[in-house]
């Protein structure tokens, strides 16, 4: 293992609160996915102030308020939309309901921060683009496998510093534990969750764009299926796709619901970055058979081979940057074009995979 030598010049200072208390107020609407807790906690740590929470299920609201007692339970969604203090609304509603809420949030003059996948159809995406353009509001997406991973954040700094040359290929693997009994009914309804590439595949496709420096790409192929869960016919337990970026870089993504229960994490998520002068492997959640946790980064380049434990090195700068972007109307954390392009590619890959699966089953 290596220490910090040679890294200090690459790492900016750890993120600090981006706003004084009360200067950036946000509210929460939609508590269907546990990611809302990571979104909320990270915004609070970055200096945001939480005001309202709303969900149609009072039990979910009560659980949220136990975690964040400063939150006030809103009587309805409109109470949040009409609130003059609320600048941003964070959302982890049912996937198919996220974009309609985002449209209402932007129309109310507020920025929108939504869990992945940000929408389920290309028609929703077109409307989100139109509304964001018309209102000047943000429709930001929580691609958490990069934005909340210190290993991925460190990899971004290393790539930007030229440590592996130009990134010409990425491979992203996002296996997850299904835990079917704990899942809500909508999780198994294709029209409501959108498909596996639309959902957890979005992490991998967004990372392909980010690490290869592309804002345009083409989906070459996509595939989905239900191999082992016939009792839930609309679940897709496997998906993969390949892409080619406008700059010629290529990528492969694989996601599935086959993580064994004995694994110490929800999934053995890994990302491989191949550069012209070296490569990086990220073991984000677990480093199997060792006592090390996640956030392990393996780097091989002309200077040698190294393993770096990224825990505590970078923090999660996205959230501080997002707060400043909302206050200053900048695009440092993530451009709107990037957020929408990742969503578009996910939807295109899902549509291609759906068509291929239908043709296969019709034979």
N, C-alpha and C positions, 0 to 999 in steps of 0.2 A: 504493500500500500504506500502511496505517496502522500506527503503532506501538502501544505499550501504553496511550497516553493514553486515558482513559475506560474502560479495561478493568480497571484495578487494583482498583477497588471491587467488581467482580463476581467476581473469582477468589479462591477460598480458597487458603491455602498449598499448595504441592505436597505430595502424600502422602509421609509418612515411614514407616519401618518400624513396623508396628502391634504388634509383639511382639518381645521380646528373644530372642536365639538359644535355641532349645530349648523356648520357651514355647508354640509352636503347631506341632505336628508333623503332617505330612500324608504320605500315600503315594499311589502311582499304580497303577492297574490298568486295562489296556486301552490299547493303543498303535496302534490301527488308523488313526487320523487324525492328521495333523501338528499339528492344533490343540493336542494335548497338550503340545507344547513351549512354545507361547505361554502356556498355562495354568500350566505348571510354572514357567517363567521369571518370570512376573508374580507368582506367589505367593512365590517366593524373594525377589524384589526388595522385596516388601511386608513381609518379615520372617518368613515361614514357614520351617520346617526340614523338608527332605525326608528320609524314612527308607527306605521300601521301594518297589520297582517290580516289577510282575508282568505278564506276558503269556504266552500259550501258545506264542508264537513266540520261541525263544531269540535269534534274530538281531535282532529288534526290541528286546529287552531289552538286548542288547549295544550296539546303537546308542545307546539312551537313556543307558546308563551311561557311554558315551564322552562324551556331552554333559554329563552330570551325574554325575561320578565319586563323589559322596558317597552316591548311591543304592545300597542293597543289593538284590541280586536275590532276591526272595522265592521260596521253593520252591513255593508254591502260593498261590492266592487266600486260603485260610483262614488262612495265616500273617499276612496283613494284617488280616483281619477280627478275629482274636484278639489283635492287638497292642494293649496298653493305652495306649501312648504316642500312637498314631495317632488324631487327632481328626477328620480329614477325608480322604476318598478322592477323588482326581481321576480322571476316566475319559474316554477317547475310544475306546471299543470299537466294534464293528459296531453300527450304530444300533439295530437290533432287539434287541440284547443289552444295551443300556444300562440300561433300566428294571429288568429282572430283577436285574442286579447292584446297582442302586441300592436295591432292596428288601432285598437281603441286607445291604448296608452299613448302612442305617438300622436294621434289626433287630439288628445288632451294636452299636448305640449310637453310630454315627459319622455325621457329616454327609457329604453326597454332592455333588460338584461335577462336572457332566457337560457335555460338549460339546453344542452344538445338533446335530440335533434330539434332544431329550431322550427321546423314545419314538416308536413308530411306530403305535400304535393307541389308541383311546379307552378300551379295556379296560385297557391298561397305565396310562394316565393315572389312571383311577379307583382302581386299586390303589396307585399312588404317592401319591395324595391320602390314601387311607385309612391307609397305613403312616406317612406323615409326621405325620398327626394323632395316630395311636396312640403313636408313639415320641417325638414332639417333636423329631425330627431334621430337618435341612434337606435339600432336594432343589433345589440351585441350578443354574442353567443358564448356560453360557458363550455368551451372545449377543454374539459378539466384534465384530460390525460397529458396535456402539455402545460396548460396555464397553472395548474396546481402541483406540478411535479418539479422539484428542484433539480433532479437529474436532467429533465428535458430543458429546463431553463439554462442550466450550465452548458448543455450541448449546443444551445443556440449561441451562447457567447463564444464557444470554441469554434463553431462553424464561421461565425462572423469574423473571428480573428484569423481565419485561414489555416487552422491547425490541421485540417485534413484536405486542404485544397478545395476544389469545387465539388459540391455534392452532386453526383450523377445518378444515384439510385438510392431508394429507401425501401425498407421492408418493415411493415408494422403489424404486430400481432396483438390482438385484444381479446384473449379468452376471458370468459366470465363464469362465475358460479350461478347456476340457474335458480336454486332455492325456490322452486315452483310454489310450494305451499304459502310462502310469504308474499307472493306477487298478487297484485290486484287483477280483477277480471280484464281490464283494458289492456294489460300487458300481453294478453293472448289474442287480441282482436286486431288483425292486420290493418284495418282502416283507421284504427285509433293510435297504434304505435308506429305505423309506417313501414315496417320491415327492418331487418337486422342491419342492413347497410345504411339505411336512413337513420337508424338509432346509434348503436355503438360503433358502426363503421365510420361515423362522422369524425370521431377522434383521429382515426388513422389517416383519412383523406386530408383533414386540415393540416396534420403534421407533414404530409408529403408536400403540400404547397409551401408551408413555412420553411422547412429545412432545405428545399431545393430552390427557394427564391422565386417561385412561380406565382403569378396571378391569373394565368390561363392554363388550362390543361384539357386533355381529351380522355374520356373513359374508353379503354380498349375492350374490356370484357368485364362481365359481372356474373356472379353465380350465387344462388341461395338455395337452401333446401331444409327439409325437416327429416333428419335421418333417424332420430331415436325417440321422438315424443309424439306418437300417433294419437294419444289422448287429447292433445291440444293441436288440432289440425292447422290452425293459422299461425302457430309459432314457427319461426325460422331459427333453427338451432345452429346453422352454419352459413357463412357468407364470405365471399372473397371477390376481389376486383383488381384490375391492373390499370395504370394510368400512364400517360406521357405528357410531360409539361411542355409549354411553349419553347423552353430553352433546351429541350431534348432530354432532360432528366426523366427517368422512369421510376415507377413505384408499384409495389405489390402490397395489398392489405388483406389480412385474414382475421375474422372475428367469429366467435362461437360461444355456445353455452355448455361446454363440456368440462369445465374445471372440476376436478374431484373435490369432495367435501374435506378431505384431509389436508389440502393445501393451506398454508398459513395465511394466505391472502385471498381476496375475492377472485384473483386471476393473475397469471404469470405474464403480465404485460411487458412486451419487449419491443424495442425499436432499433433497427440497424441502419446506419448511415454510411454509405460507401462514397468516399471522396477520391479525387485524383491523387492525393498524397497520403492517404490513410483511411481509417475507418473508426467508427464509434458504435458501441453497443450500449443500450440503456436497459437496465433491469429495474423497472420503476417500482414494483410493488413487493418483490421478494427476490432473494438470491438463493435459490433452492439448494438444500443440503448443507448450508452454512448457517452460522449464527447471525450473519448480517441481515439487516432488514432490506427494504427497497432503497431507491435513490442511488443505486450503484451505476457508475459510468465507467465503461472500459474504453480506453483510447489507445490506438496503435497508429503511430506515424513515424516519420523519419528519425525522430528523436528517441524512439523506443516504445515500450508497452507499459501502460499504467492503469491502475484501478483507482478511482476517486469516489469516495463516499460523499455525495453532494448534500447530505443532510446538514442544514444550518448554514450553507454557503451562500445561497442566493435569495432565499425567501420567495415570495410570489409577487414580483413587481407589477404584474398585470393589473392588480386591483387598485394600487395607488395610481397607476397610469390611467386607468379607466375613470377614476374619480376626477383627476385633473382634466382628462379629455372632455368629460361632461361639463365641468366648470368653465374650461377655456375654449371649448369647441374645437379641439385638436383631434388628431388621430395617431397618437403615440402607442397606445396599448394594442390596437388592432384597427386596421382600416375597415370601413363599411364594405368596401369592395371585396376584401379578403373574407370577411364573415359570410357574405352572400355567395361568393364563388365556392367556398367549401360546401355550403348547403346545396348549391346547384349540382355539384359533382356527385354528392351523395344521392340526390334524387335521381340523377341520370343513371348512376350505377345500379340503383335499386330497380328502376324501370327496365333496364337492360337485363338484369338478372331475373326479374319477374317474367319477362317475355321468353327468355331461354328456358326457364323452368316449365312454363306452360307448353312450349314446343316439345320438350322432352317427355312430359307426361302424356301428351297427345299422340305419341308414336304408337 
